[in-house]
Amino acid sequence: MTAETRRLTLCDGLITGLASTGGKADLPLIVMLPGGGGNAAQFDTPNRSFLATAVANGFSAIALNRPAQGDSAPLDLNRNSDNGVFAANAQRLLSAIDEIWKTESAHPGVVIYGSSIGGAIALHMAAAWSNSKRPWPLLGIAVADIGHVAPPILVDTWRSLPPVNIINLADYFAVFLAGVPPWAMPRRPPPQAAMPSLVLPVPRAELQEVVGGWVRDWRNICSQISVPVQYRLAKHDTPWVVSAQFVQEFTDALKKASPYVESAIVPGSMHVISNGPVATSHMLDVLSFVFRCAVAVQIPEVLES
């Protein structure tokens, strides 16, 4: 199943996306951000459409193409820099939500979902929102597929990328698959169904920041976030070192300012959780968190840890 969507063009054409609106006014608007090498269409893949799952549960949902994804305009980046691209993404996407809110303000607020690099950017967005409120309420963020300790093979691979602006991530897909059980691999839709590519070109600067600025700054970013957070990491997430200790470290940083943090390692999953065999389970887990954020607008006590 896919969702009935309409195309969005925001920020004078700088940001594009897909919208499935018309959901219940008393539920938050969900804004979805893809990871590196993704785009908005991957949230509407047949048989595991996050947009369709959200709509079926009463939500309005929007999937955005981040800068340089789909037909969103790229940022002016230094391909050799390992810092600043996530923050620049965050500012442009916050501006896009400013514009979206002009027509969607009947909802009680916004919940942002981000996967992989999109998760890191969602955390940047929440920190920026917490420090300088926007014209819309941020009710919470859900992030998945993002860690803070990268394995040596990933660090070496990203630091030795060729000096070009755009990297064909498919050339490095083996890095993501090494050691992943075959049963945890992404499930493909029926052959007759159209499906976007799983791995698309990505700005080199994004990959540099994954093993640069992000691993240096994650704790500071997380400690500024003043809204509820759901954090999920796949058990077989090969781009990140997965352990209960590291998930607890991430959780502790988030608890510095957030009133509510729920975190877990997701069994039966790989990077990206929403592409694998537990995709629907993960989507419903995220929506359960969004429902809690909706209730907390009227009953903040439900966020007591």
C-alpha positions as CSV (number, residue, x, y, z in Angstrom):
1,M,0.0,0.0,0.0
2,T,1.2,3.5,-0.8
3,A,-0.3,6.8,0.3
4,E,-2.3,9.3,-1.8
5,T,0.2,12.1,-1.9
6,R,0.7,15.6,-3.4
7,R,3.9,17.2,-4.3
8,L,5.2,20.0,-2.1
9,T,7.5,22.8,-3.1
10,L,8.8,25.0,-0.3
11,C,11.2,27.8,0.5
12,D,11.0,29.3,-3.1
13,G,11.8,25.8,-4.5
14,L,14.7,25.0,-2.3
15,I,12.9,22.1,-0.6
16,T,10.5,19.6,-2.1
17,G,8.6,16.7,-0.7
18,L,5.4,14.6,-0.5
19,A,2.4,15.4,1.6
20,S,-0.4,13.1,2.8
21,T,-2.6,15.6,4.7
22,G,-6.2,15.7,5.9
23,G,-5.6,13.7,9.0
24,K,-7.3,14.3,12.4
25,A,-6.8,17.9,13.6
26,D,-6.2,16.7,17.2
27,L,-3.2,14.7,16.2
28,P,0.3,16.0,15.5
29,L,1.6,16.6,12.0
30,I,4.5,14.2,11.3
31,V,7.4,15.4,9.3
32,M,9.8,12.6,8.0
33,L,13.4,13.1,7.0
34,P,15.4,10.5,5.0
35,G,18.9,9.5,5.7
36,G,22.0,9.8,3.5
37,G,21.4,8.4,0.0
38,G,17.6,8.5,0.5
39,N,14.8,10.7,-0.6
40,A,11.2,11.4,0.3
41,A,9.8,8.8,-2.0
42,Q,11.4,6.1,0.1
43,F,8.8,6.8,2.8
44,D,6.1,5.8,0.3
45,T,7.6,2.5,-0.9
46,P,5.0,-0.2,-1.7
47,N,4.3,-2.7,1.1
48,R,6.1,-0.5,3.7
49,S,4.9,3.0,3.1
50,F,5.4,5.1,6.3
51,L,3.2,7.8,4.8
52,A,0.4,5.2,4.2
53,T,0.8,3.7,7.7
54,A,0.6,7.2,9.3
55,V,-2.5,8.1,7.3
56,A,-4.2,4.8,8.1
57,N,-3.8,5.7,11.8
58,G,-5.3,9.2,11.4
59,F,-2.2,11.3,11.0
60,S,-1.3,13.9,8.4
61,A,2.3,13.3,7.3
62,I,4.9,15.0,5.1
63,A,8.1,13.5,3.8
64,L,10.8,16.1,2.8
65,N,13.7,15.8,0.4
66,R,16.6,17.2,2.3
67,P,19.0,19.5,0.4
68,A,20.5,17.7,-2.6
69,Q,17.9,14.9,-2.3
70,G,15.3,14.4,-5.1
71,D,14.8,17.8,-6.6
72,S,15.6,19.8,-3.5
73,A,18.4,22.3,-4.1
74,P,21.9,21.5,-2.7
75,L,23.7,23.5,-0.1
76,D,26.9,25.3,-0.9
77,L,29.2,22.9,0.9
78,N,32.9,22.4,1.2
79,R,33.3,18.8,0.2
80,N,36.4,18.5,2.4
81,S,34.8,19.9,5.5
82,D,33.6,17.4,8.2
83,N,31.3,19.8,10.1
84,G,28.4,22.2,9.5
85,V,26.4,20.3,6.9
86,F,23.9,18.8,9.4
87,A,23.3,22.2,11.0
88,A,22.8,23.8,7.6
89,N,20.3,21.1,6.7
90,A,18.5,21.7,10.0
91,Q,18.1,25.4,9.4
92,R,16.7,25.0,5.9
93,L,14.3,22.3,7.0
94,L,13.2,24.3,9.9
95,S,12.3,27.1,7.5
96,A,10.4,24.6,5.4
97,I,8.3,23.6,8.4
98,D,7.7,27.3,9.1
99,E,6.1,27.5,5.7
100,I,4.2,24.2,6.1
101,W,2.7,25.4,9.4
102,K,1.0,28.3,7.6
103,T,-1.5,25.8,6.2
104,E,-1.3,23.0,8.8
105,S,-1.7,25.0,12.1
106,A,-4.9,23.2,13.0
107,H,-2.8,20.4,14.4
108,P,-1.5,20.7,18.0
109,G,2.1,20.7,16.8
110,V,4.8,18.8,14.9
111,V,6.7,15.6,15.5
112,I,9.8,15.0,13.4
113,Y,11.0,11.5,12.4
114,G,14.5,11.2,11.1
115,S,16.4,8.1,9.9
116,S,20.2,7.8,9.9
117,I,21.7,11.1,8.8
118,G,18.2,12.4,8.8
119,G,18.1,11.4,12.5
120,A,21.2,13.4,13.3
121,I,19.7,16.4,11.5
122,A,16.4,15.9,13.4
123,L,18.4,16.2,16.6
124,H,20.1,19.3,15.3
125,M,16.6,20.7,14.5
126,A,15.3,19.9,17.9
127,A,18.3,21.6,19.6
128,A,17.9,24.7,17.4
129,W,14.2,24.8,18.1
130,S,14.8,24.4,21.9
131,N,17.2,27.4,21.8
132,S,15.1,29.7,19.6
133,K,11.4,28.8,19.4
134,R,9.7,28.7,15.9
135,P,6.1,29.8,15.2
136,W,5.0,26.1,15.6
137,P,5.1,23.7,18.6
138,L,7.6,20.9,18.4
139,L,5.9,18.1,20.4
140,G,8.7,15.5,20.1
141,I,11.2,13.8,17.8
142,A,11.7,10.2,16.9
143,V,15.2,9.2,15.6
144,A,16.5,5.9,14.4
145,D,19.6,4.4,12.8
146,I,22.0,6.9,14.2
147,G,24.7,6.2,16.7
148,H,27.8,8.0,18.0
149,V,30.6,5.3,17.8
150,A,31.5,4.4,14.2
151,P,33.4,1.2,13.4
152,P,37.0,1.6,12.1
153,I,36.0,0.3,8.7
154,L,33.4,3.0,8.2
155,V,35.8,5.7,9.5
156,D,38.5,4.6,7.1
157,T,36.1,4.4,4.2
158,W,34.5,7.8,4.6
159,R,37.8,9.5,5.3
160,S,39.4,8.1,2.1
161,L,36.6,9.0,-0.3
162,P,37.6,10.4,-3.7
163,P,37.7,14.3,-3.8
164,V,34.4,14.8,-5.6
165,N,31.2,16.6,-4.4
166,I,28.8,13.7,-4.8
167,I,29.4,10.1,-3.8
168,N,27.6,7.1,-5.4
169,L,26.8,5.4,-2.1
170,A,25.9,2.2,-4.0
171,D,29.7,1.7,-4.6
172,Y,30.1,1.4,-0.8
173,F,27.0,-0.7,0.0
174,A,29.2,-3.7,1.1
175,V,30.2,-1.6,4.1
176,F,26.5,-1.7,5.3
177,L,26.0,-5.4,4.5
178,A,29.1,-7.1,6.1
179,G,28.0,-9.3,8.9
180,V,24.2,-8.7,8.5
181,P,22.1,-11.9,8.7
182,P,20.4,-12.5,5.3
183,W,17.0,-12.7,7.0
184,A,17.4,-9.1,8.2
185,M,18.0,-7.7,4.7
186,P,15.4,-5.3,3.2
187,R,12.3,-6.9,1.8
188,R,11.5,-5.9,-1.7
189,P,8.0,-5.3,-3.0
190,P,6.3,-7.4,-5.6
191,P,8.1,-7.3,-9.0
192,Q,5.3,-5.4,-10.6
193,A,5.5,-2.6,-8.0
194,A,7.6,0.5,-8.7
195,M,10.3,1.0,-6.2
196,P,12.8,3.8,-5.7
197,S,16.5,2.9,-5.5
198,L,17.6,1.9,-2.1
199,V,20.9,3.8,-2.3
200,L,21.2,7.1,-4.1
201,P,24.1,9.6,-4.5
202,V,25.0,11.6,-1.4
203,P,27.1,14.7,-0.8
204,R,30.6,13.8,0.3
205,A,30.4,16.4,3.0
206,E,27.5,14.5,4.7
207,L,29.6,11.3,4.9
208,Q,32.6,13.3,6.2
209,E,30.5,14.8,9.0
210,V,29.2,11.3,10.0
211,V,32.7,10.4,11.2
212,G,33.8,14.0,12.0
213,G,31.7,16.7,13.5
214,W,28.9,14.4,14.5
215,V,31.0,12.1,16.6
216,R,32.6,15.1,18.2
217,D,29.4,17.1,18.8
218,W,26.6,14.6,19.4
219,R,26.6,14.9,23.2
220,N,26.3,18.7,23.1
221,I,23.5,18.6,20.5
222,C,21.5,16.0,22.4
223,S,21.9,17.8,25.8
224,Q,20.1,20.9,24.4
225,I,16.9,19.2,23.3
226,S,13.9,20.1,25.5
227,V,11.2,18.0,23.8
228,P,10.4,14.3,24.2
229,V,12.6,11.9,22.2
230,Q,12.2,8.4,21.0
231,Y,15.6,6.7,20.1
232,R,15.9,3.4,18.3
233,L,19.0,1.6,17.0
234,A,19.0,-1.6,15.0
235,K,20.6,-4.7,16.6
236,H,22.5,-5.3,13.3
237,D,23.3,-1.7,12.5
238,T,26.7,-2.0,10.8
239,P,27.4,1.7,10.3
240,W,27.4,2.1,14.1
241,V,28.8,0.1,17.0
242,V,25.7,-1.2,18.8
243,S,25.8,-1.9,22.5
244,A,23.6,-1.3,25.6
245,Q,26.3,0.9,27.0
246,F,26.4,3.2,23.9
247,V,22.6,3.4,23.8
248,Q,22.6,4.4,27.5
249,E,25.2,7.1,26.8
250,F,23.0,8.5,24.1
251,T,20.0,8.3,26.4
252,D,21.8,10.0,29.3
253,A,22.8,12.9,27.0
254,L,19.2,13.4,25.9
255,K,17.9,13.4,29.5
256,K,19.9,16.5,30.3
257,A,17.0,18.7,29.0
258,S,14.4,16.4,27.6
259,P,11.4,15.7,29.8
260,Y,10.9,12.2,28.4
261,V,13.3,9.8,26.6
262,E,12.5,6.2,25.5
263,S,15.3,4.3,23.9
264,A,15.9,0.7,22.7
265,I,17.9,-1.6,20.5
266,V,15.5,-3.1,18.0
267,P,15.9,-6.9,17.5
268,G,15.6,-8.4,14.0
269,S,16.7,-5.2,12.3
270,M,19.5,-3.7,10.3
271,H,20.3,-0.2,9.1
272,V,17.7,1.2,8.0
273,I,15.1,-0.3,10.4
274,S,12.1,0.9,8.2
275,N,13.5,-1.1,5.2
276,G,13.8,-4.5,6.9
277,P,11.5,-7.3,8.0
278,V,10.3,-5.4,11.1
279,A,9.5,-2.2,9.1
280,T,5.8,-2.2,10.0
281,S,6.5,-2.9,13.6
282,H,8.9,0.0,13.7
283,M,6.5,2.4,12.1
284,L,3.8,1.5,14.6
285,D,6.3,1.9,17.4
286,V,7.0,5.4,16.2
287,L,3.3,6.2,15.8
288,S,2.7,5.0,19.4
289,F,5.3,7.6,20.5
290,V,3.5,10.3,18.4
291,F,0.2,9.4,20.0
292,R,1.8,9.8,23.5
293,C,3.1,13.3,22.4
294,A,-0.4,14.2,21.4
295,V,-1.8,13.2,24.8
296,A,0.9,15.1,26.5
297,V,-0.4,18.4,25.1
298,Q,-3.3,18.1,27.4
299,I,-1.9,15.8,30.1
300,P,1.9,16.4,30.5
301,E,2.0,13.9,33.3
302,V,2.1,11.1,30.7
303,L,5.7,12.0,30.0
304,E,6.8,11.2,33.6
305,S,9.8,8.9,33.4
